[in-house]
Amino acid sequence: MVCRSMRRISVTIPEKVADALEKVVGLEPLKPARSRIVSDALLRYIASLYPELLRKGSVKGPTVLMALKSAAQRAPSPTLRKSKLALPKWSKVES
């Protein structure tokens, strides 16, 4: 889950939770930041209890049409040309 903007807050957590957090950081091979773990956990908690607070509207999910609209045209389509494509002349090469 990726957030675009962040705000810094300060929280006090129980000693057991702090110890568990240190163990999680130690277990992960990439050593994620504690703030990232707490942020992701809080985001999941709020999303499970109040999903309507985190939605940005009625998004049904990624679709092919959405991908086509957002994709930049890479090259002219051969089907949209008014004239035929100039195909290369093939020559026979004998070995």
C-alpha positions in Angstrom: 0.0 0.0 0.0 1.5 3.2 -1.1 0.6 6.7 0.3 1.3 9.7 -1.8 1.6 12.2 1.1 2.8 11.6 4.6 2.3 13.4 7.9 4.5 12.9 10.9 2.8 12.1 14.2 4.2 10.7 17.5 2.7 7.7 19.3 3.4 5.8 22.5 3.1 2.1 22.2 3.2 -0.7 24.9 6.5 -2.3 25.6 5.3 -5.7 24.3 4.4 -4.1 20.9 7.8 -2.3 20.8 9.6 -5.5 21.4 7.6 -7.3 18.8 8.3 -4.5 16.3 12.0 -4.8 17.0 11.8 -8.6 16.3 9.9 -8.0 13.1 12.6 -5.6 11.9 15.3 -8.1 12.8 13.5 -10.9 11.0 13.1 -9.1 7.7 16.1 -9.5 5.3 15.7 -6.0 3.9 15.4 -4.3 7.3 12.3 -2.1 6.6 11.9 1.1 8.6 9.9 0.9 11.8 7.8 3.8 10.6 6.9 2.0 7.4 5.8 -1.1 9.3 3.7 1.0 11.7 2.2 3.0 8.9 1.3 -0.1 6.9 -0.2 -1.8 9.9 -2.3 1.3 10.8 -3.5 1.7 7.2 -4.6 -2.0 7.1 -6.4 -1.6 10.4 -8.3 1.5 9.3 -9.1 -0.1 5.9 -10.5 -3.1 7.6 -12.8 -1.1 10.0 -13.6 1.9 7.9 -13.0 1.1 4.2 -15.1 4.1 3.0 -12.6 6.5 4.6 -9.8 5.4 2.3 -11.6 5.0 -1.0 -11.3 7.7 -3.6 -14.6 7.0 -5.3 -16.2 4.1 -7.0 -13.1 2.5 -8.6 -13.8 -1.0 -9.8 -10.2 -1.9 -10.4 -7.7 -1.9 -13.2 -9.3 -2.7 -16.6 -7.9 -3.1 -20.1 -9.8 0.1 -21.1 -8.1 2.1 -18.3 -4.7 0.8 -19.4 -5.4 1.7 -23.0 -6.5 5.2 -22.1 -3.4 5.8 -20.0 -0.9 4.2 -22.3 0.9 6.6 -24.7 0.8 5.7 -28.3 4.2 4.1 -29.2 4.1 4.0 -32.9 1.6 4.7 -35.7 -0.9 1.9 -36.2 -0.6 0.2 -39.6 -4.4 -0.1 -39.7 -4.9 3.7 -39.4 -2.7 4.5 -42.4 -4.4 5.9 -45.5 -1.8 4.3 -47.8 -0.3 0.9 -47.8 2.8 0.3 -45.8 6.0 0.3 -47.8 7.2 -3.3 -47.2 10.9 -4.1 -47.8 11.8 -5.8 -51.0 13.0 -9.3 -50.3 15.9 -10.7 -52.4 17.0 -14.2 -52.5 20.5 -14.8 -51.2 22.1 -18.1 -52.1 24.9 -19.5 -50.1 
